[in-house]
Amino acid sequence: MSLVLLTKYFHLRHLSNSSHAEIILLMNRCYNFSAGPANLPLEVLEQAQADLVDYQETGMSVMEMSHRGKTYMAIHQKAEKDLRLLMDISENYKVLFLQGGASTQFAAVPMNLFSSNRSADYVKTGAWSKKAIAEAKRYGTVRVIASSEDKNFNYIPSISADQYSANADYLHITSNNTIYGTCFANLPTGEVTLVCDMSSDILSKSYDVNKFGLIYAGSQKNIGPSGLTIVIVREDLLGRAMDITPTMLDYQTHANSGSMFNTPPCFSIYMAGLVFERMLSNGGIKSMEARNKEKAQLLYDFLDQSNLFSATVEGSSRSIMNIPFVTGRQDLDEQFISEAELNNLKTLKGHRSVGGMRASIYNAFPKKGVETLIDFMSEFENSNV
Ligand SMILES: *Cc1c(COP(=O)(O)O)cnc(C)c1O
């Protein structure tokens, strides 16, 4: 072992109170707090590694085989079936495996859902919803019915049904705001076609899909590698896309072809399938939700009693996926981030619009990693206040 590795070993041993075997694993795999692309379950990576050059004795990798062949078709269909099971998606919803990221959906949603009114209500809760609003404005009328921009998006504004525009084709929300660490505790209610950007909290807790007209999510936060975008859309919303809608952005195109109109992102779908399978065998969304809440609570409890660190979001607006926090001093924040890095706690730098730190603790992030972060924060606090 080199001196650097040896130092790292004792650092980790001291810090995380882990066994020798756990430390050896950590020497290769850091605790990665990245907001996205984010960490994946180690078992899934190892399975992909085992399958990589020869998938189930086909003599080729999933990346190299025809997307119309039997082997890939089985992967594709099982991924959809497992996602339907996980989220309890009803028959009258289509599940689409698309490309272009959530950002492409910012345009696809209005193009597909603007009916004769060409009008929609949006809730502005951060940078992603701002982008969604700007894009929708290119195709029709957008009314922002609530916003939290006055406080740099550190809360979720309250919304009531009497704010909805009478002629809106849909109401758009961002369920979890990745950059600011806020999340809707309750969904908007009332007679409305609810459209949700669920990119950073899909599969983290149970959502009743029947309450939505459409859900979309990029895969790289809670599902798998980037390259796959999931759209879950109620069937009655199909077939009314604006004339100018490109064939590839029309949901009907992909609904008609089982997301096989053109070459799908095969490898990302295969990886997502492994994640779905693993979640199902670990108790599904209910168990995942319990683990996620436990992890987030540990960190919020620590932050709330700390004399140095504080969370930037209060109470019921708090996300269980992304937790921003600050010391209140920029130099200390920077020192913390670089010392954390040396302790294998990586990608903790906050988004430039919030500053400080952000711990993204998605589904695949282990509880042990949160505990290790808290131990490190406590040590840092003791030597810096
Ligand atoms: C990451 C993110 C996006 C952007 O996703 P892309 O797939 O990169 O386009 C949009 N919305 C939310 C809530 C996100 O977290």
The ligand as an ORCA input file, in Angstrom:
! r2SCAN-3c Opt
* xyz 0 1
  C     -31.454     17.576    -13.550
  C     -32.791     18.145    -13.703
  C     -33.279     18.582    -14.947
  C     -32.439     18.549    -16.208
  O     -32.329     17.268    -16.681
  P     -31.599     16.909    -18.048
  O     -31.901     15.450    -18.160
  O     -30.152     17.223    -17.866
  O     -32.211     17.721    -19.130
  C     -34.568     19.051    -15.004
  N     -35.345     19.112    -13.915
  C     -34.912     18.709    -12.704
  C     -35.824     18.782    -11.531
  C     -33.620     18.209    -12.566
  O     -33.185     17.805    -11.362
*
